[in-house]
Amino acid sequence: MLKRTFLGGAIAALALAAAAPALAQAYPSKPITLLVPYAPGGATDIIGRVIAEELSQSIGQRVVVENRAGAAGSIGAAAVARSAPDGYTLLMGALTSHSINMNLQAKPGFDLKKDFVPVTLAGTVGLALVVHPSVQAKTIPELIALAKAKPDEFNYASSGNGSPQHLAGEMFNARAGTKLGHVPYRGSGPAMTDMIGGQVKVMFDTIPSVLQHVNAGSLKAIATTGREPSPFMPDYPTAIAQGLPDFEIGSWFGVLAPAGTPQPILDRLNAEIGKALKSPKALEAMKLQGVTPKPGTSAEASALIDSEMKKWGELIKATGLKAE
């Protein structure tokens, strides 16, 4: 009986191994939907559309981008989590929808670890700390000294409650011992308008969003937030180099699939998206968005998401932040 059971198990394993290449070769047999959980026009949407276009050409099937915005990305993410794990519905995930919302929202509508499997990381984009030109500070220590000396005069803008910019400001307060007040806006554009107008004095935002204003002199850059200097702002020192320990903040973009998607399909998607991200068109699009390409393995993407979940979870718990 044991011999027969072992033999049956071995035959089943061999059958699965033989079927895996066939499954990968047969996929895809119909169009694929890449759901972007944000409105059109943002970096996540732009990178997602380039991936979709390049992927369509390499796999011989249309890859259709669908935007489903709401709840800082959670509505779209939840929709993909509920879809069939067959490789035909994918999510263009980002820092907010997968690392912040899981800690900030009481009911995000999905379980990150149970409902998703990363296909690949696509890229990362750094943030910069900028101030209004009237602020008499050129370094983080000088800004901290001013903010502590005149706490009522300093606040910081963000693109909305729970955004990476918001959490960057709260991390700054926690690391620097300051009490900058938070002024949330409905998007980065309105926040930037008030920053340039001087209604708000401090802001963290993505490097592409601030660079043109820094170059024009309408904003003053103090630091970047990567572990290493940004290739897009190489002349500005990092926050870590200026004395804020472990002040590493960036937004990431990646492709995820519903949990249970067959491994051969995940492997094929990983390989094809990796090639798509190295195409001249994708590289140019990412450069324009200030995104550093970071294609890699599913395990590498999973490790990054886990570390980001832990980092933001600890900050949110320590500061008592809640979704509004």
C-alpha positions in Angstrom: 0.0 0.0 0.0 2.8 2.4 0.9 4.6 1.6 -2.3 1.5 2.2 -4.3 0.8 5.5 -2.6 4.4 6.6 -3.1 4.2 5.6 -6.8 0.9 7.5 -7.2 2.4 10.6 -5.7 5.5 10.5 -7.8 3.4 10.1 -11.0 1.2 13.1 -10.0 4.3 15.2 -9.3 5.8 14.3 -12.7 2.5 15.2 -14.4 2.5 18.6 -12.7 6.1 19.2 -13.7 5.3 18.2 -17.3 2.2 20.4 -17.4 4.0 23.6 -16.1 5.8 24.4 -19.4 2.6 23.8 -21.4 0.6 26.1 -19.1 3.2 28.9 -19.5 3.2 28.4 -23.3 -0.6 28.5 -23.6 -0.8 31.6 -21.5 -2.2 34.1 -22.4 -5.1 33.0 -24.6 -7.1 36.2 -24.1 -6.6 39.9 -23.2 -5.1 40.8 -19.8 -6.4 43.6 -17.6 -3.8 45.7 -15.7 -5.8 47.6 -13.1 -4.3 50.9 -11.9 -6.0 51.9 -8.6 -5.4 55.6 -9.2 -6.7 58.2 -11.6 -5.1 58.6 -15.0 -2.0 60.8 -15.4 0.0 60.0 -12.3 3.3 58.1 -12.3 1.7 54.8 -11.4 -0.7 55.1 -14.4 2.0 56.3 -16.8 4.4 53.4 -15.9 1.5 51.0 -16.0 0.6 52.0 -19.5 4.1 51.7 -20.8 4.3 48.2 -19.3 1.0 47.3 -20.8 2.0 48.5 -24.3 5.4 46.7 -24.2 3.8 43.5 -22.7 1.1 43.4 -25.4 3.8 43.3 -28.1 5.9 40.6 -26.4 3.1 38.2 -25.4 0.8 38.6 -28.4 -2.3 39.6 -26.5 -3.7 43.0 -25.6 -3.0 44.2 -22.1 -5.7 46.7 -21.2 -5.2 49.3 -18.5 -8.2 50.0 -16.3 -8.2 52.9 -13.8 -10.3 52.3 -10.7 -9.4 55.1 -8.2 -10.7 55.5 -4.7 -9.7 55.2 -1.0 -6.0 55.9 -1.8 -5.8 52.8 -4.0 -7.7 50.3 -1.8 -10.8 50.1 -4.0 -8.9 48.9 -7.1 -6.6 46.7 -5.0 -9.6 45.0 -3.4 -11.1 44.4 -6.9 -8.0 42.5 -8.0 -7.8 40.6 -4.8 -11.3 39.2 -5.5 -10.6 38.3 -9.2 -9.7 34.8 -10.5 -6.1 33.8 -9.9 -5.5 33.0 -13.6 -3.1 35.7 -14.7 -5.7 37.7 -16.6 -6.3 40.4 -13.9 -3.2 42.1 -12.5 -2.6 45.1 -10.2 -0.2 48.0 -10.7 0.4 48.4 -7.0 2.3 51.2 -5.2 3.5 52.2 -1.8 0.2 53.8 -0.8 -2.1 50.9 -1.8 0.0 48.1 -0.4 2.3 49.4 2.4 0.5 52.4 3.9 -3.2 51.5 3.6 -2.8 48.1 5.2 -1.5 49.9 8.4 -3.6 53.1 8.2 -7.1 51.9 7.1 -9.2 49.9 9.5 -10.8 47.9 6.6 -8.7 48.3 3.4 -10.8 45.5 1.7 -8.0 43.0 1.2 -5.3 41.2 3.1 -1.9 41.9 1.6 -0.2 38.6 2.5 -3.2 36.4 1.8 -4.7 38.0 -1.3 -1.7 38.9 -3.4 1.6 37.6 -4.7 4.2 40.0 -6.2 5.1 39.5 -9.8 7.9 42.0 -10.0 9.0 45.4 -8.7 8.9 48.0 -11.5 10.7 51.0 -10.0 11.2 53.4 -7.2 11.0 57.2 -7.0 12.6 59.3 -4.3 11.2 62.3 -2.4 12.7 65.7 -1.7 12.3 68.0 1.2 11.6 71.5 -0.1 10.8 74.8 1.6 9.6 78.2 0.5 12.5 80.5 -0.5 11.7 82.8 2.4 12.7 80.2 4.9 16.2 81.0 6.1 17.5 77.5 6.1 19.7 75.6 3.6 20.2 72.4 5.7 18.1 70.1 7.8 19.8 71.2 11.1 19.0 74.8 10.2 15.4 74.0 9.4 15.0 72.0 12.7 16.4 74.9 14.7 14.0 77.4 13.0 11.0 75.1 13.5 11.8 74.6 17.1 12.4 78.4 17.7 9.2 79.4 15.9 6.8 76.4 16.0 3.7 78.5 15.2 5.2 79.7 11.9 6.0 76.3 10.4 3.7 73.6 8.9 4.0 71.2 6.1 1.8 70.4 3.1 0.9 67.0 1.7 -1.1 65.6 -1.2 -3.6 64.1 1.3 -4.0 62.2 4.5 -2.2 58.9 4.5 -0.1 59.8 1.4 3.7 59.1 1.4 4.2 62.9 1.6 2.1 63.0 4.8 4.0 60.1 6.4 7.3 61.7 5.4 6.3 64.8 7.3 5.4 62.7 10.4 8.6 60.8 10.2 10.5 64.1 10.1 8.7 65.3 13.2 9.5 62.0 14.9 13.1 62.0 14.0 13.8 65.7 14.4 11.7 66.4 17.5 9.7 69.1 15.7 6.0 69.7 15.7 5.3 70.8 12.2 1.5 71.0 11.6 0.0 68.9 8.8 -1.9 70.7 6.1 -3.5 68.1 3.8 -4.6 68.9 0.2 -6.5 67.1 -2.4 -3.5 66.2 -4.5 0.1 67.4 -5.0 -0.9 70.2 -7.4 -2.9 72.3 -5.0 -0.3 71.8 -2.3 2.5 72.9 -4.6 0.5 76.0 -5.6 0.2 77.1 -1.9 3.9 76.2 -1.3 5.0 78.5 -4.1 2.6 81.2 -2.8 4.1 80.9 0.7 0.9 79.9 2.5 2.8 76.7 3.6 6.5 76.6 4.3 7.6 73.0 4.1 6.7 70.0 1.9 8.0 66.5 1.0 7.1 65.5 -2.6 8.4 63.3 -5.4 11.6 64.6 -7.0 9.9 65.0 -10.5 7.2 67.2 -8.9 9.6 69.6 -7.2 12.6 69.7 -9.6 11.2 72.2 -12.1 10.2 74.6 -9.2 13.6 74.2 -7.6 15.4 74.9 -10.9 13.1 78.0 -11.3 13.9 79.3 -7.9 10.3 79.2 -6.7 11.2 76.5 -4.1 14.4 75.7 -2.2 15.5 72.1 -1.8 17.0 71.0 1.5 17.5 67.2 1.1 16.5 64.1 -0.7 15.2 61.0 1.1 17.0 58.0 -0.4 19.8 56.1 1.3 22.1 57.3 -1.5 22.0 60.7 -3.3 19.4 60.8 -6.1 20.7 60.6 -9.6 18.1 63.3 -10.5 19.3 65.7 -7.7 22.9 64.7 -7.2 23.9 68.0 -5.7 21.6 67.7 -2.7 22.6 65.6 0.3 20.3 63.0 1.8 18.4 63.5 5.1 20.5 60.6 6.5 23.7 62.4 5.6 22.4 65.5 7.4 21.8 63.7 10.7 18.3 62.1 10.5 18.9 58.4 11.3 17.2 55.8 8.9 15.3 58.6 7.1 14.8 56.6 3.9 11.6 57.3 2.1 10.6 56.5 -1.5 7.6 55.4 -3.4 7.7 52.1 -5.3 5.7 50.6 -8.1 5.2 47.0 -8.9 2.9 44.4 -10.5 1.0 42.0 -8.3 -1.3 39.1 -9.1 -4.1 37.5 -7.0 -2.8 34.8 -4.6 -3.1 31.3 -6.1 -1.9 32.4 -9.6 0.0 29.4 -11.0 3.7 29.7 -10.7 4.5 29.1 -14.4 2.3 32.1 -15.2 4.0 34.2 -12.6 7.4 33.2 -14.0 6.4 34.1 -17.5 5.0 37.5 -16.4 8.1 38.2 -14.4 10.3 37.6 -17.4 8.2 39.5 -19.9 7.6 42.5 -17.6 11.4 42.5 -16.9 12.1 42.8 -20.6 9.4 45.5 -21.0 11.0 47.6 -18.3 14.3 47.5 -20.1 12.9 48.8 -23.4 14.0 52.2 -24.6 10.4 53.5 -24.4 10.0 52.3 -20.8 13.4 53.7 -19.7 12.6 57.1 -21.2 9.1 57.2 -19.6 10.6 56.3 -16.2 13.3 58.9 -16.6 10.7 61.6 -17.2 8.9 60.5 -14.1 12.1 60.4 -12.0 11.7 56.6 -11.5 14.7 54.4 -11.1 14.0 51.0 -12.8 14.1 48.1 -10.4 12.9 44.9 -12.1 13.7 41.8 -10.2 12.4 38.6 -8.7 9.1 38.0 -7.0 11.0 37.3 -3.8 12.8 40.6 -3.9 9.5 42.5 -4.4 8.0 40.6 -1.5 10.9 41.4 0.7 10.6 45.2 -0.1 6.9 45.2 0.5 7.4 43.4 3.9 10.0 45.9 5.0 7.9 48.9 4.0 4.9 47.4 5.8 6.9 47.1 9.0 8.4 50.6 8.7 5.2 52.4 8.1 3.3 50.2 10.6 5.7 51.2 13.3 5.5 54.9 12.5 1.7 54.9 12.2 1.3 53.1 15.5 3.8 55.5 17.3 2.2 58.6 16.0 -1.4 57.5 16.3 -2.3 58.4 12.7 -5.7 57.4 11.4 -7.3 57.5 8.0 -9.8 60.4 7.6 
